[in-house]
Every structure is written in C-alpha cells, then in structure tokens.
C-alpha cells in the first residue's frame, strides 16, 4: 500500500497542538527547547514545547569527537558544574602531528595555529552531555518523545510549515500493514524547528522547497569514523588532545585524525575524510583502520580494548554555504543548517548557541501572538552574535584545502598563525566553492586502486564486527529506509563507471554488489546495518540514493560516544 492508501484506510491521524515542535533531541534541538522554557519562566508565561527524537533515547544517535568549548553551555546554564553536567576532563595539552608512513613531526607550541588551541575546553562524550541536556529540558517541562521519527513535513494551505507527522509503525517489507501496525500522528505547531543533524532528511526537503540555498556555496561534508577504547592505566594521559594530518591520505584528499584522552582510562579516537575526495577506490573506514597502525597512534591504545564504534557525516560549515535558516513556520538549527566550525573541529558549542538564538526569536514571536510566519529575528540575532564572528573568522579553512592539502596547510598557517601575530584578527579575503561533494568523484579507470591490509581483530577490525559494537538494530520486517530513485543506476552507472563506490564509502557494509540468480550484478542493500551516517545520501555520484526515516528507535545505540 502507498502512504496515501494507508492514510485513506486507517486515517485520519490524531493531532497534537504545541507552540513549538522541535525535530531532533541533539544539542541544538534540546537547547532550543530549554531556552524557550527558560524565557517563559523568566517572563511568567507558558510555552508548550515538544521534542521528537528518532533514537531510542536522547543521545543514542549522537556521535562526535569531542572537544567542547564551554562558551555556549555556560550561557545556557551558568551553573552547569553545580548541576552535574558531564564536562569532567579539562584539556591538559595539545599535540598537532604531521604523519609520514612511519614518522611524525610535532608542531611546536609557538607555531600552533589558533584553531588548534583547546585551552579552556573539555574532552567529553557528547552523547552523555546530550542525555544531561534532555534531563534539564524535562525538568523545565519540555515533552520529549524518543523512538519517534519525524517522517513528513506538514504544510498549511498558504504553504507555510504546519508541523510534522511521525512515521507509521508496523509496516512490513511489502508495504502492507502488519498486525503491529500503528498509524503515525501529527504534531502541529506555531513554529517547527528542525535539528536533525548534518544532511537532515526533512531539512534537505525544506532547503529545496523554500530555495534556502539561493546565492550560497554548496554545502560540503566529511565522514567521521570513531571508536571508543579502554586502555591500560599506565597509558592514560587524561586531557591530552592529539590531532594528525598527512598519512595515510594522499595529496588529493582532505582529512585527518583525532585522539582524545578522557577520564577513566578511556580514549576516543577517529578519522575524518572530506567527502569531496576524488578516488572511488578509497574507503574511509579502511583509512581509519590503517591510521591506527601508525606508531604515534598505536602507542596510545596498544593493550587496550575497543568498546564502541560509530560513524557520522558532518558539515564542513562555512558561512558562505550557510543557507537561509528561516522560512514560513520554521527554522533550521545546528548541523541541519551547517553551523559547525570545521577549522576548530568543533560543533557542539555552535549547535547550542544556534538553538538559543532561535529560541529567543521564537519566544518573542509566540509571545506576540504570531504563528507560521518567517522569524527573521533569528538570522538578525545570529549576525550580531559571537558565533557569526567565530565562523566568519574561520570561513576559508575548508575551501583552501579544496584547492590542495599543501595550499590548505600553508593558508591555515597564514590566516590563523601569521595574521593574528601582526594584529589582523580576520582574514580580509573570502574563498568560495562551487562544486558539491558528489560531483568530485572521478571514473575508477582514471584513479589508482588502493590495497588495504586485512584487519587483525585486535587493533584493526572489519565493518561487520564494528557495526556489532555500535549496538545497531532495525526491525527487519520494514521497508528499506535506503531508497533508490532508479534501481538500474547502481549497476549501469555506479558499478560500470565508478567501480561501485557505495560498497566502500559506507562504513557499515550496507551496500554490496552480488551476482543474481541470472549471473548478473545487482546491488544488495543491507539496511539493518545502517548507522544513520548519511554518507550515501551525500556521496552517491548520481544522487540516486535517498535516505528516509526508518521506524523510530532503530539504528545505533551509542554508549559513551
């Protein structure tokens, strides 16, 4: 049955009314809800706010490095320490290493560009911080609905956003309702805030419907692949932050590694690869596994145990690519818009601040009796904020690297070491990008194949064992949430021209080319493995793959990530 046929047979859907509905219980969405409730309490008024979260609980789908700048959370909760926020480990040192295959050169402290200075920041589990934010939100009266996907944007007759509908539960692979079927419900609001993270499913639709990217650079992305390790106590260096450039990537790809020592003999480490890479033979997952074998990385985790694994696409976050963030009836916040600061390798403080700025504009609108209009005060507040100043200062970082890694390193030194030394705080030039990531991939025949070593099961691992420790699970009898516009394209174009890159860029072994009963190649989609990273939706060279929401509660359940 089609969606419309299901509605015709089982509808109408029940509807709930709110002042503000927030899609996504990450740092941006929860901060939006919290700030709305704070402002209402300060003014002695009421604002009804609910938050939808597709994960099994807030934080279940959150993945980040992460080193957190506390500037925004301090504005949101000046007493966060007394409230028990899990910012437990201050940064105690910064190492920036340039790797060769067997060696490493540490950047002297006096030469460290300002974007790699983490003084005053904290090494955190962003998942744990998100759970804490959810607790604060619920204490303030925010209604949080975990395990519910926002599957559809609802519109008023005048075209403004009316709210969202949650996905139906209990639809079988054949599209027919099962005995467990439950119709989704509608959440109507005066304003709806979309905080889905990078490459949001509904945010992507809104960008197109309201032409929010007009006059902007195309947004670019990277994939971050992360592991959490427990290490021997004698190897622990709580608060040490390590970033690496160079090996194993070659000179036509952007990326680097991170390794952060948490409290409790834990190390979080991972690798980021820009999704504008050209070689279809590249596997970001295998690059990350290979990176761990470098002596400068291996020394931190040898003798340890891998506890968890995950992957997530992230914005490269230039203000040149930031879309218009407001439209009739709603707004985009956090990485759904692209507020991350790629140069500082930080996004959580930007997500929190963007949510706060949005909430302050929405509260004034709701208090004035408005609804479903365009809350332009959000964008005005952003342009007057420290967040805009910060992002504008670092606006060229990723675009320099798009020219070449050598130019990127040189200009990072000039813009964020030399210019500040001579009293120029903000670079006087602006660099633009005009090519989306998926258009950068070159035919396989033009690029060298890459041979990756086999995993040893101790330091390096395969994808399936990695997905296992991500605690990923989906109800098997449901329609695949990884859809194809044209089922012939993967074989006729992607396999023929690009050697099937989806089998390599996916970090969860979702896509594999197999021989059918007729002896011909076909694409097999193992949707149950999906960790919701969105890489396929971004990097597919034909833009034929479309990620849609699975049943609520499905996907990874990250612990301590």
C-alpha positions in Angstrom: 0.0 0.0 0.0 1.1 3.5 -0.7 1.4 6.1 2.1 -1.8 7.8 0.7 -3.7 4.5 0.6 -2.7 3.8 4.2 -4.0 7.2 5.3 -7.2 6.6 3.4 -7.8 3.3 5.1 -6.6 4.0 8.6 -6.8 7.8 8.9 -7.3 10.5 9.8 -4.2 10.7 12.1 -4.6 12.1 15.6 -3.1 15.6 16.0 -1.5 17.3 19.0 -1.0 21.1 19.2 2.1 22.9 20.5 3.6 26.3 20.4 6.9 24.9 19.2 7.8 21.4 17.9 11.5 20.5 17.7 12.7 17.7 15.5 15.8 16.1 16.9 17.0 15.8 20.6 20.6 16.7 19.9 22.4 19.6 21.5 20.8 22.1 19.1 17.2 20.9 19.4 17.4 20.5 23.2 19.0 23.9 23.6 16.2 25.4 21.6 13.6 23.8 23.8 15.4 24.7 27.1 15.9 28.3 26.2 12.2 28.7 25.2 11.2 27.3 28.7 13.8 29.5 30.4 12.4 32.6 28.8 8.8 31.7 29.5 9.7 31.1 33.2 11.5 34.5 33.3 8.5 36.3 31.9 5.9 34.3 33.9 4.3 32.9 30.7 3.7 29.5 29.2 5.2 28.0 26.1 4.3 24.4 25.1 7.3 22.7 23.6 7.8 19.1 22.5 10.9 17.4 21.0 10.8 14.4 18.7 13.9 12.0 18.7 14.3 9.1 16.3 16.7 7.3 18.5 15.7 5.0 21.4 16.6 7.8 23.8 18.3 11.2 23.6 22.0 10.7 22.9 21.5 7.2 21.3 22.4 8.6 17.8 24.8 11.3 18.9 28.4 10.9 17.7 31.2 13.5 18.0 34.9 13.6 18.8 34.5 15.6 21.1 36.4 18.5 22.5 33.8 21.0 23.7 34.2 24.8 24.1 32.0 25.6 27.1 31.1 29.1 26.0 27.6 28.2 24.9 26.6 25.8 27.6 27.8 28.3 30.1 25.4 30.9 28.6 22.6 28.3 28.7 23.3 27.1 32.3 25.8 29.3 34.1 25.7 26.8 36.9 26.3 23.7 34.8 29.0 22.4 37.1 26.7 22.5 40.1 24.0 20.8 38.0 26.4 17.9 37.3 27.0 18.4 33.6 29.4 15.7 32.4 32.2 18.0 31.4 34.7 16.2 33.6 38.0 16.3 31.9 39.7 19.7 31.0 42.1 19.7 28.1 45.6 19.4 29.5 47.7 19.5 26.3 47.6 19.8 22.5 49.6 17.8 20.1 49.4 18.5 16.3 51.3 15.8 14.4 52.1 15.7 10.7 52.5 12.0 9.9 54.6 10.2 7.3 54.1 6.5 6.9 56.5 5.7 9.8 57.3 9.0 11.3 55.7 12.1 12.9 56.6 15.7 13.3 55.0 17.6 16.2 54.2 21.2 15.6 56.0 23.3 18.2 53.6 25.1 20.6 54.8 28.5 19.4 53.8 27.6 15.8 50.4 26.2 16.7 47.6 27.9 14.7 44.9 29.4 16.9 42.2 26.9 15.6 44.1 24.0 17.2 44.4 25.7 20.6 42.0 24.0 23.0 42.9 25.8 26.2 39.8 26.1 28.4 37.9 23.3 26.6 36.8 19.9 27.8 37.2 16.3 26.4 33.6 14.9 26.6 31.2 12.3 25.5 28.7 14.3 23.6 26.2 11.5 23.9 26.4 11.9 27.7 26.1 15.7 27.5 23.0 15.3 25.4 21.4 12.9 27.9 22.1 15.5 30.6 20.6 18.3 28.4 17.5 16.1 28.0 17.2 15.8 31.8 17.4 19.5 32.2 14.8 20.0 29.4 12.3 17.6 31.0 12.8 19.3 34.4 11.7 22.6 32.8 8.6 20.9 31.3 9.7 20.0 27.8 7.9 16.9 26.5 10.4 14.6 24.8 9.2 11.7 22.6 12.1 9.3 22.0 11.7 6.5 19.4 9.5 8.6 17.1 10.7 9.7 13.7 9.6 12.9 12.1 8.8 11.4 8.7 6.9 14.1 6.9 6.6 17.9 6.9 3.0 19.2 7.1 2.0 22.4 5.4 -0.8 24.9 5.7 -2.8 25.9 2.7 -0.7 29.0 2.3 2.5 26.9 2.0 3.8 27.6 5.5 5.0 24.8 7.7 2.2 23.5 9.9 4.2 20.8 11.8 5.4 17.2 11.2 3.9 13.8 11.1 5.6 10.8 12.8 6.2 7.6 10.8 3.8 4.7 10.8 4.9 1.7 12.9 4.4 -1.9 11.8 4.5 -1.6 8.1 6.0 -4.8 6.5 8.7 -5.0 3.8 5.9 -5.5 1.3 4.5 -2.1 2.2 1.4 -3.7 3.8 0.3 -3.0 7.4 1.2 -5.9 9.8 -0.6 -7.0 13.0 1.6 -4.5 14.8 0.6 -1.5 12.7 0.1 1.8 14.3 -0.7 5.0 12.4 1.6 7.9 12.8 0.4 11.1 14.5 0.5 14.7 13.6 2.2 17.4 15.7 1.1 20.9 14.8 2.9 24.0 16.0 3.0 27.7 15.5 6.7 27.1 14.6 8.6 23.9 13.9 12.4 23.8 14.4 14.4 21.2 12.5 17.5 20.0 14.4 18.2 16.7 12.7 22.0 17.0 12.3 24.0 17.0 9.1 22.1 16.2 6.0 18.8 16.1 7.8 16.1 14.1 5.9 13.4 16.8 6.3 15.9 19.7 6.3 17.0 18.6 2.8 13.4 18.9 1.6 13.0 22.3 3.2 16.2 23.6 1.6 14.7 22.8 -1.8 11.1 23.8 -1.2 11.9 27.2 0.1 15.0 27.7 -2.1 17.1 28.4 1.1 20.4 27.9 -0.6 19.9 30.5 -3.3 23.1 32.6 -3.7 25.1 30.3 -1.4 28.0 28.0 -1.9 27.0 24.3 -2.0 27.4 22.8 1.5 30.2 20.3 1.8 30.6 17.4 4.2 33.0 14.9 5.7 32.6 11.5 7.2 33.9 11.0 10.8 34.6 7.4 11.9 35.1 6.9 15.6 36.0 4.3 18.2 36.0 4.3 22.0 38.7 2.4 23.7 39.6 1.4 27.3 43.4 1.4 27.8 45.8 0.3 30.4 46.1 2.8 33.3 49.8 3.4 32.6 49.0 4.7 29.1 46.3 7.1 30.3 47.0 10.8 29.8 43.7 12.5 30.8 43.1 15.6 28.9 45.6 15.1 26.1 44.3 16.1 22.7 46.1 14.8 19.6 45.3 15.8 16.0 47.0 14.5 13.0 47.4 15.5 9.3 49.2 13.7 6.5 49.4 9.9 6.3 47.5 7.7 5.4 45.7 10.1 3.0 47.4 11.0 -0.3 47.6 14.5 -1.6 44.3 14.7 -3.3 42.1 14.1 -0.2 41.3 16.2 2.8 41.2 14.7 6.3 43.0 13.9 9.5 42.8 12.0 12.7 41.9 12.8 16.3 42.7 11.1 19.6 41.5 12.4 22.9 42.2 11.0 26.4 39.0 11.0 28.5 38.8 10.4 32.3 38.6 6.7 33.5 41.3 5.3 31.2 39.2 5.9 28.1 40.4 7.1 24.8 38.2 8.3 22.0 39.8 8.3 18.6 38.8 8.6 15.0 39.4 9.7 11.4 37.7 12.4 9.3 37.7 12.3 5.5 36.3 15.1 3.4 33.5 13.7 1.1 34.9 15.7 -1.8 37.6 13.0 -2.4 38.1 12.0 -6.0 39.3 8.4 -5.9 36.3 5.9 -5.9 38.6 3.2 -4.7 39.0 5.0 -1.4 37.4 3.5 1.7 37.2 6.0 4.7 36.6 3.1 7.0 39.8 1.3 5.9 41.8 4.6 6.0 40.8 4.9 9.7 41.8 1.3 10.5 45.2 1.9 8.7 45.7 5.2 10.5 45.6 3.3 13.9 48.6 1.2 12.9 50.9 4.3 12.9 53.3 4.2 15.8 52.2 7.6 17.0 48.6 6.3 17.4 49.2 2.7 18.2 51.3 3.7 21.3 48.1 5.2 22.9 45.9 2.1 22.6 48.2 -1.0 22.4 47.0 -3.4 25.0 43.6 -1.8 25.2 40.1 -2.9 24.3 37.7 -1.4 21.8 34.4 -0.6 23.4 32.3 1.0 20.7 32.2 2.2 17.1 30.2 4.7 15.1 30.2 6.9 12.0 28.5 10.2 11.1 28.6 12.7 8.3 29.4 16.3 9.4 29.2 19.7 7.8 32.3 21.5 6.8 30.5 24.5 8.0 31.5 27.7 6.1 29.2 30.8 6.4 29.5 31.0 2.6 27.5 27.8 2.5 25.1 28.5 5.4 21.6 28.5 4.0 18.8 30.9 4.9 17.8 29.4 8.2 14.2 30.6 8.5 11.1 30.1 6.4 7.4 30.5 6.9 6.6 28.5 10.0 10.0 27.2 11.0 13.8 27.3 11.2 16.9 25.1 10.8 19.4 25.0 13.7 22.7 23.2 14.4 24.1 21.0 11.7 20.8 20.7 9.9 21.8 24.2 8.8 25.6 23.8 8.9 26.9 25.8 11.9 29.9 23.6 12.6 33.3 25.2 12.8 35.5 22.8 10.7 38.7 24.7 11.4 38.3 24.3 15.2 36.9 20.7 14.8 34.0 21.7 17.0 30.3 21.9 16.5 28.6 21.3 19.8 29.0 24.9 21.1 27.8 26.2 17.8 24.8 23.9 17.9 23.8 25.0 21.4 24.2 28.7 20.6 22.2 28.4 17.3 19.4 26.8 19.3 19.5 29.5 21.9 19.4 32.3 19.3 16.5 30.6 17.5 14.6 30.2 20.8 15.0 33.8 21.7 13.5 34.9 18.3 10.7 32.3 18.5 9.7 33.3 22.1 9.2 36.9 21.1 7.1 35.8 18.1 4.9 33.4 20.2 4.5 36.0 22.9 3.3 38.5 20.3 0.7 36.1 19.2 2.3 35.3 15.8 2.3 31.9 14.1 3.6 30.3 10.8 5.4 33.4 9.6 9.1 33.9 9.0 11.0 34.7 12.2 13.7 36.9 10.7 14.9 37.9 14.2 16.8 34.5 14.3 19.1 35.5 11.5 19.5 39.0 12.8 20.5 37.7 16.2 23.0 35.3 14.6 24.6 38.0 12.6 25.1 40.0 15.8 26.4 37.1 17.8 29.9 35.8 18.7 29.0 32.7 16.8 28.8 34.6 13.5 32.1 36.3 14.3 33.8 33.0 15.0 32.5 31.3 11.9 33.4 34.3 9.7 37.0 34.3 11.1 37.5 30.7 10.0 35.4 30.9 6.8 38.2 29.9 4.4 39.6 26.9 6.1 37.9 24.1 4.2 37.9 25.9 0.9 41.7 26.4 1.0 42.0 22.6 1.4 39.7 22.1 -1.5 42.4 23.7 -3.7 45.0 21.2 -2.3 46.3 19.9 1.1 49.5 21.9 0.6 47.7 25.2 0.0 45.3 24.3 2.9 48.2 23.9 5.3 50.0 27.0 4.1 46.9 29.2 4.3 45.9 27.9 7.7 49.3 29.0 8.9 49.0 32.4 7.3 45.4 33.0 8.4 45.5 31.5 11.9 49.1 32.0 13.0 50.8 34.8 11.0 47.9 37.3 10.6 47.0 37.2 14.4 50.7 37.8 15.1 50.6 41.0 13.1 47.3 42.2 14.5 44.9 41.1 11.8 42.2 39.1 13.5 40.0 38.2 10.5 41.4 37.4 7.0 40.5 40.2 4.5 39.6 37.7 1.7 36.9 35.2 1.1 37.3 31.9 -0.7 34.3 30.2 -2.4 33.5 26.7 -3.5 31.1 25.9 -6.4 31.3 22.1 -6.6 29.2 19.7 -4.5 31.0 16.7 -3.0 29.3 14.0 -5.1 30.5 15.8 -8.3 34.1 15.4 -7.4 34.3 11.6 -7.8 36.3 10.6 -10.9 35.9 7.4 -13.0 37.6 4.4 -11.5 39.7 3.8 -14.6 41.4 7.2 -14.1 42.4 6.6 -10.5 44.9 4.2 -8.8 43.4 1.3 -6.9 44.1 1.2 -3.1 45.1 -2.0 -1.4 44.2 -2.1 2.3 45.7 -4.6 4.8 43.5 -7.2 6.4 42.3 -6.5 9.9 43.9 -8.3 12.8 40.9 -8.3 15.1 42.9 -6.6 17.9 44.0 -3.2 16.7 42.1 -3.1 13.3 38.7 -4.5 12.5 36.3 -5.3 9.8 33.0 -3.4 9.2 30.6 -6.1 10.4 32.3 -6.5 13.8 32.4 -2.8 14.1 28.6 -2.4 13.4 28.1 -5.1 16.1 29.7 -2.9 18.8 27.7 0.1 17.7 24.6 -1.7 19.0 22.8 -1.1 15.7 19.4 -2.7 15.3 16.4 -2.2 13.0 13.1 -4.1 12.9 13.8 -6.4 10.0 10.3 -6.6 8.6 10.0 -3.0 7.5 10.5 -1.2 4.1 14.2 -0.3 3.5 15.0 3.2 4.5 17.7 3.4 1.9 15.9 4.0 -1.3 16.8 4.3 -4.9 15.3 6.7 -7.4 16.2 4.3 -10.2 17.1 0.7 -9.4 19.2 0.3 -12.6 21.6 3.1 -11.9 23.8 1.3 -9.3 24.9 -1.3 -11.8 24.6 0.6 -15.1 26.4 3.7 -13.8 28.0 3.4 -10.4 29.5 0.0 -10.9 30.4 0.4 -14.5 31.9 3.9 -14.2 33.0 4.2 -10.6 33.6 0.6 -9.6 30.7 0.6 -7.1 31.9 3.3 -4.6 28.9 2.7 -2.3 30.5 -0.6 -1.3 33.5 1.4 0.0 32.2 4.8 1.3 29.6 3.2 3.5 31.2 2.5 6.9 28.6 -0.2 7.9 28.6 -2.7 5.0 25.2 -1.7 3.9 25.9 -1.8 0.2 27.4 -4.7 -1.7 27.4 -5.8 -5.3 26.5 -9.5 -5.7 25.7 -11.9 -8.5 22.0 -12.6 -9.0 20.5 -15.9 -10.0 20.8 -14.9 -13.6 24.6 -14.3 -13.2 24.2 -10.5 -13.5 25.4 -8.0 -10.9 22.9 -6.4 -8.6 23.2 -4.0 -5.6 22.2 -5.6 -2.3 21.2 -3.2 0.4 21.7 -4.5 4.0 19.6 -1.7 5.6 19.7 -3.4 9.0 23.4 -2.4 9.3 22.8 1.3 8.7 24.3 3.6 11.4 22.5 6.6 10.0 25.6 8.4 9.0 24.0 9.8 5.8 27.3 9.4 3.7 25.4 7.5 0.9 22.9 10.3 0.6 25.8 12.8 0.2 28.5 11.0 -1.8 26.5 8.9 -4.3 27.8 10.3 -7.6 24.5 10.0 -9.3 22.5 11.2 -6.3 20.3 8.2 -6.8 20.3 7.1 -3.1 17.8 8.8 -0.8 18.0 8.2 2.9 14.5 8.2 4.5 13.5 7.6 8.1 13.2 4.0 9.3 10.9 3.1 12.2 11.5 5.1 15.3 14.0 3.6 17.7 16.0 1.9 15.0 19.7 2.5 14.3 22.7 2.6 16.6 22.6 2.9 20.4 25.9 4.5 21.1 27.2 4.1 24.7 29.7 6.7 25.9 30.2 8.2 22.5 
